[in-house]
Amino acid sequence: MHIVRALSPIFLLAPLFAACSPVAPQSNAPERITEVRTSMTPEARGESRLQIAMMRAHNEARTKVGAPDLVWNAELAKDAAVYADVMVRSGKFAHDPQVGRNPRQGENLWMGTREAYSYGDMAGAWVDEGRYYKRGLFPNNSTTGRWGDVGHYTQIIWPTTQRVGCALASSRNDDYLVCRYSPAGNIVGRDPLKG
């Protein structure tokens, strides 16, 4: 996939998302969104800041739907880091096939212009998919009719998921965020609010 980016003082061709599901059909292409930025100053980075921002965004979204808080898992974060590095080296933004991994981990992916987004912006884009969420059995949970429009959000709020670990890797031009979840959510035929 060839991705074209443009950066001006006001607009960024912004993050791409690959909706998450270990057991649901994959969408054909990540969503492209244009976002307005008021500042081009890079946000502070670091593993502890990433962990704090991810836990805050995930658990605030879960609290709103009555799901128990997630806990940070270093092994999931390590797996996420390995795969984020794979995407940086390959330049390919796509889900990890997780060949040989049993059980499979849930996975949310995000990609955007390097150092242009805060960790909160990254996770916030996933949580914001909740605006398209509707009750029902997965994958029939989107008011748009496309499960990929809510797949990150449903993985985040999936009530039987207990652990999360995330990592960020950067190429010359892009940031790649990977979050891994266990047990995985987005199970076909199940209610995202009941698991």
C-alpha positions in Angstrom: 0.0 0.0 0.0 1.4 3.4 -0.9 0.4 6.1 1.5 0.6 9.8 0.7 1.0 12.3 3.5 0.9 16.1 3.4 1.9 18.4 6.3 1.1 22.0 6.4 1.0 24.4 9.4 -2.7 23.6 9.8 -3.6 20.2 8.4 -2.1 16.7 8.5 -3.2 13.7 6.4 -3.6 11.7 9.5 -3.7 8.5 11.2 -4.6 5.3 9.6 -6.4 2.7 11.6 -6.6 -1.0 11.2 -9.6 -2.3 13.1 -8.9 -5.1 15.4 -10.3 -8.6 15.5 -8.6 -12.0 15.8 -11.6 -13.8 14.7 -13.6 -11.4 12.4 -13.0 -10.7 8.8 -10.5 -8.0 8.0 -11.5 -4.8 6.3 -9.9 -4.1 2.9 -8.2 -0.8 3.8 -7.5 1.3 6.8 -9.6 4.4 7.3 -8.0 7.8 6.3 -8.9 10.8 8.4 -7.8 14.4 8.1 -7.4 16.2 11.4 -6.8 19.8 12.2 -3.8 20.6 14.5 -3.3 23.8 16.3 0.4 23.2 17.2 3.2 21.3 15.4 5.2 21.0 18.6 6.0 17.4 19.3 4.5 15.9 22.4 6.7 14.5 25.2 7.4 10.8 24.7 8.5 7.8 26.7 7.4 4.4 27.8 5.9 5.5 31.1 4.0 8.4 29.4 2.7 5.9 26.8 1.6 3.5 29.5 -0.2 6.2 31.5 -2.0 7.6 28.5 -3.1 4.2 27.2 -4.4 3.1 30.6 -6.2 6.4 31.1 -7.9 6.3 27.6 -8.8 2.6 27.8 -10.1 2.5 31.3 -12.1 5.8 31.0 -13.9 4.2 28.0 -14.5 1.0 29.8 -15.8 2.8 32.9 -18.4 4.5 30.7 -19.9 1.1 29.7 -19.5 -0.6 33.0 -16.5 -2.9 32.0 -13.8 -3.6 34.6 -10.5 -1.8 34.3 -7.7 -3.3 32.3 -4.3 -3.9 33.8 -1.0 -3.2 32.0 0.9 -6.3 31.0 4.6 -6.2 30.2 4.6 -9.3 28.0 1.8 -7.9 25.8 3.7 -4.6 25.6 6.8 -6.6 24.5 4.9 -8.4 21.8 3.4 -5.0 20.7 6.9 -3.6 20.4 8.2 -6.5 18.4 5.4 -6.0 15.9 5.6 -2.2 15.8 9.3 -2.7 14.8 8.2 -5.2 12.1 5.9 -2.5 10.5 8.6 0.1 10.7 11.1 -2.1 8.9 8.7 -3.3 6.3 6.8 0.0 5.8 3.6 -2.1 5.7 0.7 -1.1 7.9 -1.3 -4.3 8.5 -2.3 -6.6 11.3 0.1 -9.3 12.5 -1.1 -12.7 11.3 0.1 -14.1 14.6 1.1 -17.4 13.0 1.6 -20.0 15.6 0.3 -17.9 18.5 -2.3 -19.6 20.6 -4.2 -18.0 22.0 -4.3 -15.1 19.7 -4.0 -11.6 21.1 -6.4 -8.8 20.3 -4.7 -6.0 18.4 -5.3 -2.3 17.7 -3.1 -0.5 15.2 -2.6 3.2 14.6 -0.3 5.0 12.2 0.3 8.7 11.7 2.9 11.4 10.9 5.9 11.1 13.2 5.8 13.2 16.4 2.6 15.0 15.2 0.2 13.3 17.7 0.2 12.9 21.4 -0.4 9.4 22.9 -3.8 10.7 24.0 -4.7 11.7 20.4 -3.7 8.2 19.2 -5.9 6.3 21.7 -8.5 9.0 21.5 -9.0 8.2 17.8 -9.9 4.6 18.8 -12.2 5.7 21.6 -13.9 8.2 19.4 -15.2 5.3 17.2 -17.8 4.9 20.0 -19.8 7.6 18.3 -20.7 5.0 15.6 -21.3 2.1 18.1 -24.7 0.5 18.3 -25.9 -2.4 20.5 -25.9 -5.8 18.9 -23.8 -8.8 18.3 -20.3 -8.3 16.8 -19.7 -7.5 14.0 -23.1 -5.8 13.6 -22.2 -2.9 15.9 -21.8 0.1 13.6 -24.3 2.7 12.6 -22.4 3.0 9.4 -22.8 -0.7 8.6 -19.0 -1.2 8.6 -17.6 -3.1 11.6 -14.2 -1.5 11.0 -15.6 1.8 12.0 -16.0 0.6 15.6 -13.6 -2.3 15.8 -10.9 -0.5 17.9 -13.6 0.8 20.3 -15.2 -2.6 20.7 -11.8 -4.2 21.5 -11.1 -1.5 24.1 -14.5 -2.0 25.9 -14.7 -5.8 25.5 -15.6 -6.8 29.1 -13.8 -10.1 29.2 -10.5 -8.6 28.1 -8.3 -8.1 31.2 -4.9 -7.1 30.1 -3.3 -4.6 27.6 0.2 -3.7 26.6 1.2 -1.1 24.0 4.3 0.1 22.2 5.3 2.8 19.7 7.9 2.6 17.0 8.9 5.3 14.5 10.2 5.3 11.0 11.7 8.4 9.4 8.2 9.7 8.6 5.6 7.8 10.7 4.7 6.6 14.1 3.3 3.1 14.5 1.3 2.3 17.7 0.4 -1.3 18.5 -1.8 -2.3 21.5 -2.2 -6.0 22.3 -5.1 -7.4 24.4 -5.7 -10.6 26.3 -8.1 -12.3 26.2 -8.9 -11.0 22.8 -12.2 -9.3 22.2 -14.2 -8.8 19.0 -15.6 -12.3 18.9 -18.1 -12.9 16.2 -21.6 -13.5 17.5 -21.0 -12.0 20.9 -22.2 -8.8 22.5 -19.3 -6.3 23.0 -20.9 -5.2 26.3 -21.3 -8.7 27.7 -18.3 -10.6 26.1 
